[in-house]
Amino acid sequence: MSGRTRRTHGVVRWPSLLLPSLDQILIAFVVLIGSLTVHEAAHAWSADLLGDPTASRQGRVSLNPLVHIDPIGTVLFPLLAMVTQLPLIGWAKPVPVSPEYLGRGWRQKFMLIAAAGPASNLVLAVVAAVGIHLGLASTGTALDQSMARLLFTALTLNVLLAVFNMLPVPPLDGGNVLAGLLPGRAADLLDRLRPFGFLILYALLLTGVFARLVEPPATAIVSWLY
């Protein structure tokens, strides 16, 4: 079995019709880096837990952002998107997964490793929502506005990352989860779409299908948590 990699993707698009301020960009960027770091660390940790030490040996079971950041996909594209509002798809450094270490049922274990990333983003969203409901942004200090922006950005961005990454399109996490649920031949056919994944994602994005697929569940989850 050949080695595989887990790459986190996200559509980086500023939702407002107005150009964001510098502090909005800073908050969104910090939240994005933190969220992708936890996402990738969750992939690496779950792989190690299921018997694959590849990512652990490369230092990826870590909350140090530097080991997960891709200069283009995690830094340049998000900043360009936030400043220009262009619909760009970003990514973090892929987490290596070696199926030969996973043994029997490797495809199902790979599915769990893939699902760990979006699950971690949902956990972060819940933590942000708890912070909002506990009144961490209502302390009566000058920091309230910044804290409110930070918590709400963390809530919405992590929900979007989770929902988007669960779309059943390789190489997104959802594609790998679907491959783990399909029988062998069907999973192999799905895997053949992997080289065309970015083209498919941009087609969904530019035709408006992305919005129809992602925004309703993301809005529902944010409304429920908020």
C-alpha positions as a LaTeX table, in Angstrom:
\begin{tabular}{lrrr}
\hline
Residue & $x$ (\AA) & $y$ (\AA) & $z$ (\AA) \\
\hline
Met1 & 0.00 & 0.00 & 0.00 \\
Ser2 & 1.31 & 3.40 & $-0.84$ \\
Gly3 & 1.60 & 6.23 & 1.64 \\
Arg4 & $-1.16$ & 8.80 & 1.79 \\
Thr5 & $-1.43$ & 12.30 & 3.11 \\
Arg6 & $-4.17$ & 14.15 & 4.90 \\
Arg7 & $-4.50$ & 17.79 & 3.83 \\
Thr8 & $-6.87$ & 20.25 & 5.41 \\
His9 & $-8.66$ & 22.59 & 3.03 \\
Gly10 & $-10.90$ & 25.55 & 3.54 \\
Val11 & $-12.52$ & 28.17 & 1.42 \\
Val12 & $-11.04$ & 31.45 & 2.47 \\
Arg13 & $-13.54$ & 34.17 & 1.69 \\
Trp14 & $-14.41$ & 37.22 & 3.74 \\
Pro15 & $-18.21$ & 37.24 & 4.16 \\
Ser16 & $-18.74$ & 40.98 & 4.39 \\
Leu17 & $-19.40$ & 43.24 & 1.41 \\
Leu18 & $-17.15$ & 45.83 & 3.03 \\
Leu19 & $-13.39$ & 45.56 & 3.10 \\
Pro20 & $-12.32$ & 44.27 & 6.53 \\
Ser21 & $-10.36$ & 46.40 & 8.93 \\
Leu22 & $-6.86$ & 45.52 & 10.01 \\
Asp23 & $-8.01$ & 44.24 & 13.40 \\
Gln24 & $-10.65$ & 42.03 & 11.74 \\
Ile25 & $-8.00$ & 40.54 & 9.47 \\
Leu26 & $-5.67$ & 39.96 & 12.43 \\
Ile27 & $-8.37$ & 38.22 & 14.50 \\
Ala28 & $-9.52$ & 36.05 & 11.58 \\
Phe29 & $-5.96$ & 35.09 & 10.68 \\
Val30 & $-5.04$ & 34.17 & 14.25 \\
Val31 & $-8.21$ & 32.08 & 14.59 \\
Leu32 & $-7.54$ & 30.38 & 11.25 \\
Ile33 & $-3.97$ & 29.46 & 12.18 \\
Gly34 & $-5.07$ & 28.11 & 15.55 \\
Ser35 & $-7.97$ & 26.17 & 14.07 \\
Leu36 & $-5.89$ & 24.56 & 11.33 \\
Thr37 & $-3.19$ & 23.69 & 13.86 \\
Val38 & $-5.66$ & 21.84 & 16.06 \\
His39 & $-7.21$ & 20.21 & 12.97 \\
Glu40 & $-3.91$ & 18.83 & 11.70 \\
Ala41 & $-2.75$ & 17.80 & 15.18 \\
Ala42 & $-6.00$ & 15.85 & 15.56 \\
His43 & $-5.25$ & 13.95 & 12.34 \\
Ala44 & $-1.71$ & 13.18 & 13.51 \\
Trp45 & $-2.79$ & 12.19 & 17.03 \\
Ser46 & $-5.55$ & 9.88 & 15.82 \\
Ala47 & $-3.18$ & 8.24 & 13.31 \\
Asp48 & $-0.68$ & 7.59 & 16.08 \\
Leu49 & $-3.46$ & 6.25 & 18.32 \\
Leu50 & $-4.55$ & 3.83 & 15.58 \\
Gly51 & $-1.04$ & 2.47 & 15.09 \\
Asp52 & 0.59 & 4.71 & 12.46 \\
Pro53 & 3.62 & 6.53 & 13.94 \\
Thr54 & 4.56 & 8.31 & 10.69 \\
Ala55 & 3.16 & 11.74 & 11.57 \\
Ser56 & 4.33 & 11.45 & 15.18 \\
Arg57 & 7.90 & 10.77 & 14.04 \\
Gln58 & 7.72 & 13.94 & 11.97 \\
Gly59 & 6.67 & 15.98 & 14.99 \\
Arg60 & 3.10 & 16.52 & 13.78 \\
Val61 & 1.42 & 15.50 & 17.05 \\
Ser62 & 1.93 & 19.07 & 18.19 \\
Leu63 & 0.07 & 22.31 & 18.78 \\
Asn64 & 3.03 & 24.26 & 17.40 \\
Pro65 & 1.61 & 26.02 & 14.31 \\
Leu66 & 5.00 & 26.05 & 12.60 \\
Val67 & 4.92 & 22.29 & 11.99 \\
His68 & 1.53 & 22.49 & 10.25 \\
Ile69 & 1.69 & 25.75 & 8.27 \\
Asp70 & 2.08 & 25.78 & 4.51 \\
Pro71 & 3.43 & 29.21 & 3.45 \\
Ile72 & 1.14 & 29.41 & 0.42 \\
Gly73 & $-2.02$ & 27.65 & 1.56 \\
Thr74 & $-2.03$ & 28.73 & 5.21 \\
Val75 & $-0.54$ & 32.20 & 5.01 \\
Leu76 & $-0.54$ & 33.79 & 1.54 \\
Phe77 & $-3.92$ & 32.62 & 0.22 \\
Pro78 & $-5.88$ & 33.40 & 3.42 \\
Leu79 & $-4.38$ & 36.88 & 3.69 \\
Leu80 & $-5.07$ & 37.59 & 0.01 \\
Ala81 & $-8.64$ & 36.40 & 0.42 \\
Met82 & $-9.23$ & 38.50 & 3.52 \\
Val83 & $-7.88$ & 41.64 & 1.88 \\
Thr84 & $-9.31$ & 41.19 & $-1.64$ \\
Gln85 & $-12.40$ & 39.02 & $-0.91$ \\
Leu86 & $-11.34$ & 36.62 & $-3.67$ \\
Pro87 & $-12.71$ & 33.06 & $-3.25$ \\
Leu88 & $-9.51$ & 31.13 & $-2.62$ \\
Ile89 & $-9.12$ & 27.61 & $-1.29$ \\
Gly90 & $-6.44$ & 27.32 & 1.37 \\
Trp91 & $-4.74$ & 24.32 & 2.91 \\
Ala92 & $-2.35$ & 23.27 & 5.65 \\
Lys93 & 0.69 & 21.02 & 5.38 \\
Pro94 & $-0.56$ & 17.48 & 4.73 \\
Val95 & $-0.35$ & 14.91 & 7.52 \\
Pro96 & 1.30 & 11.71 & 6.24 \\
Val97 & $-0.59$ & 8.47 & 6.82 \\
Ser98 & 0.92 & 5.06 & 5.98 \\
Pro99 & $-1.85$ & 2.45 & 5.54 \\
Glu100 & 0.60 & $-0.42$ & 6.05 \\
Tyr101 & 0.89 & 0.56 & 9.72 \\
Leu102 & $-2.88$ & 0.50 & 10.18 \\
Gly103 & $-3.20$ & $-3.23$ & 9.44 \\
Arg104 & $-6.52$ & $-4.90$ & 8.83 \\
Gly105 & $-9.40$ & $-2.57$ & 8.20 \\
Trp106 & $-6.96$ & 0.17 & 7.25 \\
Arg107 & $-9.52$ & 2.00 & 5.13 \\
Gln108 & $-11.95$ & 2.30 & 8.05 \\
Lys109 & $-9.12$ & 3.47 & 10.32 \\
Phe110 & $-8.12$ & 6.00 & 7.67 \\
Met111 & $-11.74$ & 7.17 & 7.73 \\
Leu112 & $-11.50$ & 7.79 & 11.49 \\
Ile113 & $-8.24$ & 9.69 & 11.04 \\
Ala114 & $-9.91$ & 11.86 & 8.39 \\
Ala115 & $-12.96$ & 12.51 & 10.58 \\
Ala116 & $-10.79$ & 13.58 & 13.53 \\
Gly117 & $-9.97$ & 16.92 & 11.87 \\
Pro118 & $-13.51$ & 18.22 & 11.37 \\
Ala119 & $-14.47$ & 16.80 & 14.77 \\
Ser120 & $-11.74$ & 18.89 & 16.38 \\
Asn121 & $-13.09$ & 21.99 & 14.66 \\
Leu122 & $-16.56$ & 21.30 & 16.05 \\
Val123 & $-15.03$ & 20.96 & 19.52 \\
Leu124 & $-13.35$ & 24.36 & 19.09 \\
Ala125 & $-16.67$ & 25.85 & 17.94 \\
Val126 & $-18.38$ & 24.49 & 21.07 \\
Val127 & $-15.62$ & 25.93 & 23.27 \\
Ala128 & $-16.07$ & 29.34 & 21.62 \\
Ala129 & $-19.85$ & 29.14 & 22.08 \\
Val130 & $-19.43$ & 28.24 & 25.76 \\
Gly131 & $-17.15$ & 31.26 & 26.16 \\
Ile132 & $-19.82$ & 33.49 & 24.61 \\
His133 & $-22.56$ & 32.10 & 26.86 \\
Leu134 & $-20.36$ & 32.44 & 29.95 \\
Gly135 & $-20.08$ & 36.14 & 29.21 \\
Leu136 & $-16.35$ & 36.26 & 28.49 \\
Ala137 & $-17.10$ & 39.13 & 26.09 \\
Ser138 & $-19.33$ & 40.94 & 28.59 \\
Thr139 & $-16.92$ & 41.91 & 31.33 \\
Gly140 & $-17.48$ & 45.64 & 31.06 \\
Thr141 & $-13.89$ & 46.29 & 29.98 \\
Ala142 & $-12.35$ & 47.79 & 26.87 \\
Leu143 & $-11.48$ & 44.27 & 25.70 \\
Asp144 & $-15.11$ & 43.19 & 25.29 \\
Gln145 & $-15.43$ & 44.12 & 21.62 \\
Ser146 & $-12.22$ & 42.35 & 20.64 \\
Met147 & $-13.12$ & 39.30 & 22.71 \\
Ala148 & $-16.58$ & 39.17 & 21.15 \\
Arg149 & $-15.06$ & 39.27 & 17.66 \\
Leu150 & $-12.52$ & 36.61 & 18.59 \\
Leu151 & $-15.09$ & 34.21 & 20.04 \\
Phe152 & $-17.66$ & 34.68 & 17.28 \\
Thr153 & $-14.99$ & 34.33 & 14.59 \\
Ala154 & $-13.75$ & 31.14 & 16.28 \\
Leu155 & $-17.31$ & 29.81 & 16.39 \\
Thr156 & $-18.24$ & 30.54 & 12.78 \\
Leu157 & $-14.88$ & 29.74 & 11.19 \\
Asn158 & $-14.56$ & 26.37 & 12.91 \\
Val159 & $-18.08$ & 25.38 & 11.93 \\
Leu160 & $-17.35$ & 26.35 & 8.32 \\
Leu161 & $-14.09$ & 24.39 & 8.35 \\
Ala162 & $-15.85$ & 21.32 & 9.74 \\
Val163 & $-18.75$ & 21.41 & 7.29 \\
Phe164 & $-16.62$ & 22.24 & 4.26 \\
Asn165 & $-14.03$ & 19.56 & 4.98 \\
Met166 & $-16.79$ & 16.97 & 5.29 \\
Leu167 & $-17.91$ & 17.45 & 1.68 \\
Pro168 & $-17.50$ & 14.01 & 0.06 \\
Val169 & $-14.89$ & 15.14 & $-2.46$ \\
Pro170 & $-11.32$ & 13.79 & $-2.38$ \\
Pro171 & $-8.97$ & 15.04 & $-1.03$ \\
Leu172 & $-11.26$ & 16.59 & 1.59 \\
Asp173 & $-11.84$ & 14.72 & 4.83 \\
Gly174 & $-15.37$ & 13.92 & 3.71 \\
Gly175 & $-14.03$ & 12.15 & 0.64 \\
Asn176 & $-11.82$ & 9.97 & 2.81 \\
Val177 & $-14.70$ & 9.27 & 5.19 \\
Leu178 & $-16.91$ & 8.24 & 2.26 \\
Ala179 & $-14.12$ & 6.00 & 0.93 \\
Gly180 & $-14.07$ & 4.23 & 4.29 \\
Leu181 & $-17.79$ & 3.54 & 4.05 \\
Leu182 & $-17.78$ & 2.27 & 0.46 \\
Pro183 & $-16.83$ & $-1.26$ & $-0.64$ \\
Gly184 & $-13.32$ & $-1.68$ & $-2.05$ \\
Arg185 & $-13.95$ & $-1.18$ & $-5.77$ \\
Ala186 & $-16.24$ & 1.81 & $-5.25$ \\
Ala187 & $-13.71$ & 3.33 & $-2.86$ \\
Asp188 & $-10.96$ & 2.89 & $-5.45$ \\
Leu189 & $-13.12$ & 4.65 & $-8.07$ \\
Leu190 & $-13.71$ & 7.53 & $-5.67$ \\
Asp191 & $-9.98$ & 7.73 & $-4.99$ \\
Arg192 & $-9.34$ & 8.23 & $-8.70$ \\
Leu193 & $-11.02$ & 11.63 & $-8.39$ \\
Arg194 & $-8.27$ & 12.80 & $-6.03$ \\
Pro195 & $-6.05$ & 14.41 & $-8.74$ \\
Phe196 & $-9.06$ & 16.46 & $-9.86$ \\
Gly197 & $-10.14$ & 17.46 & $-6.36$ \\
Phe198 & $-9.14$ & 21.11 & $-6.61$ \\
Leu199 & $-10.85$ & 21.50 & $-9.99$ \\
Ile200 & $-14.04$ & 20.01 & $-8.56$ \\
Leu201 & $-13.89$ & 22.26 & $-5.51$ \\
Tyr202 & $-13.39$ & 25.42 & $-7.55$ \\
Ala203 & $-16.22$ & 24.36 & $-9.86$ \\
Leu204 & $-18.50$ & 23.98 & $-6.83$ \\
Leu205 & $-17.33$ & 27.32 & $-5.50$ \\
Leu206 & $-17.65$ & 29.35 & $-8.69$ \\
Thr207 & $-21.01$ & 27.90 & $-9.71$ \\
Gly208 & $-22.62$ & 28.62 & $-6.35$ \\
Val209 & $-23.11$ & 24.94 & $-5.49$ \\
Phe210 & $-20.67$ & 25.32 & $-2.61$ \\
Ala211 & $-22.87$ & 27.92 & $-0.94$ \\
Arg212 & $-25.97$ & 25.74 & $-1.31$ \\
Leu213 & $-24.17$ & 22.74 & 0.18 \\
Val214 & $-22.24$ & 24.37 & 3.02 \\
Glu215 & $-24.10$ & 27.46 & 4.18 \\
Pro216 & $-27.42$ & 25.85 & 5.30 \\
Pro217 & $-25.86$ & 23.26 & 7.66 \\
Ala218 & $-23.19$ & 25.71 & 8.84 \\
Thr219 & $-25.80$ & 28.38 & 9.58 \\
Ala220 & $-27.96$ & 25.86 & 11.43 \\
Ile221 & $-25.05$ & 24.71 & 13.60 \\
Val222 & $-23.91$ & 28.25 & 14.39 \\
Ser223 & $-27.49$ & 29.29 & 15.26 \\
Trp224 & $-27.88$ & 26.29 & 17.53 \\
Leu225 & $-24.58$ & 26.94 & 19.33 \\
Tyr226 & $-25.00$ & 30.72 & 19.49 \\
\hline
\end{tabular}
